């Protein structure tokens, strides 16, 4: 646990500035993510130095296909998330800090120095902040990324794209590549299933590209949620409007979490092929199918 940087005090609590929810957190309470808590009028990041997931992965697993291809990435994640996606593929850690899961905070104490040292020992060329949403532990990322940069390691975000501008500026100059999960092109889907606003995600994708961060986009295609022609044309067209060279990863969905026994079946391959054709028609040059 460590005092956060991305917040400001107010008369009625503390205002978190890590993600676009900008939670106003009263004494003894948590932000939406469940890992940022007001203790004694100060905001603390409960997962600082406590990752719960660590793996050495191929960079392509992030997925990043156009950044340091063929190399390994030291991948870490903590508990918690600022979204509540009903289909979450990593819900056992992303939702663990939420009230309905008992606000569980778990992980092994590992300092930034140890993470960088382990990354170098395992022959990794980068450190990936992944598995759960990195925006909610930006301070821990900054601590690690600062040391990583000094040792010649790159830094990678795998994110839902809900950073505040303050948070992006805080990390600016330390992030080399990002894969943003663009979940839909519908305000309703983002509001109803994720508890978020799509406008912030789209703005941040533009920000990453404009600030020379290597950008790739992933969309998990869910039947009946985001696989209509209108949705797919919206996503592909948006990516193309920024840069037709941005890779688009169209990923197959498997029923999980609240959708595990519901009406949303596994994505048929025909849907992924349809998305690929739509992407090609708008001029996207790099389209990849995942989970197939």
Beta strands, then each sheet from edge to edge (+ up, - down):
strand 1: 2-3
strand 2: 7-10
strand 3: 13-16
strand 4: 24-25
strand 5: 36-39
strand 6: 42-45
strand 7: 50-51
strand 8: 53-58
strand 9: 72-77
strand 10: 108-109
strand 11: 126-129
strand 12: 154-159
strand 13: 177-181
strand 14: 214-221
strand 15: 247-252
strand 16: 287-290
sheet 1: 1+ 6- 5+
sheet 2: 2+ 3- 4+
sheet 3: 7+ 10-
sheet 4: 8+ 9- 11- 12- 13- 14- 15- 16-
end
